[in-house]
Amino acid sequence: DVHPVASRSFNTFHTGCLFEQLARHRAREEARRTVFFLNTDPRTHTQEGVAAAEGSPLIAAELRNGAVAIGPLAGFCFSFVKPEIRKLWTLRVGNGGSQFRSRDTFPPLVVRALAGDVRSIVARPLPISAVPDFPVGHHVLHVDNYGNVKTSYTARDLAVAKIAWGDGIQAELAGRKRIAATALPNIFGGKPGELVFAPGSSGAPQNPYFEFSVRFDGDYRNSAAVILGFPEPGTAFTLRRKS
């Protein structure tokens, strides 16, 4: 079966976030039969013009759960799963020759990987250190169809900040926009129409990612995404308890 998932255009941060969530919740037997194909390469690997539409090098990663991922070594595509990468390789394929490499060049490699034949397309091993680390600080990860703004903030971060349930918090996005909310144990814990900051369904079950959310109050225009200005995945923010 093929299951396409759309990510924000040119946004390797968003691609990496979605990839981590899809890879995390695979049962081991299912993971061993899974090949992820990442298709986000904004071609920012150089500040100069490139010949033949050359893009970032194509790599393959074998995860600890047995899944295989193929995609460009671009931005943060593989950063979210870096701790789960067991082996990493560059692949035997040209990086240029087509504006649409994922359509014209990559499919045969994905087919070989689906057939369990990854080793035949490997060019050489690649150190896992070649994958950029997950960026320091807290960031927006995803904005879902309900207007919930998912972030990289976790329950452990809340404990370190000594924020308790019911405390008012203030977030500052990209050093500009300031938002007030209430920290609660679930996204439905507030009154309808109230902006809350609570653990959501993403991340590790024992240490979930938090999200900004507004409990529906009948107004379709009132959502966390609207209040926060529809931030792009990767937008940095800081958060503190209101004094």
KAWODA-V355064 format. One record per helix or strand of 2 or more residues. SS is the DSSP state (A for helix, B for strand). FROM is the first residue (numbers start at 1). LEN is the number of residues. If there is no record, write none. Layout:
# KAWODA-V355064
SS|FROM|LEN + SS|FROM|LEN
This chain:
# KAWODA-V355064
A|12|13 + A|28|5 + B|35|3 + A|51|3 + B|58|6 + B|68|5 + A|82|3 + B|85|7 + A|101|4 + A|107|8 + A|118|4 + B|122|4 + A|128|3 + B|138|6 + B|149|6 + A|155|6 + B|168|6 + B|177|7 + B|195|10 + B|207|8 + A|224|5 + B|236|6
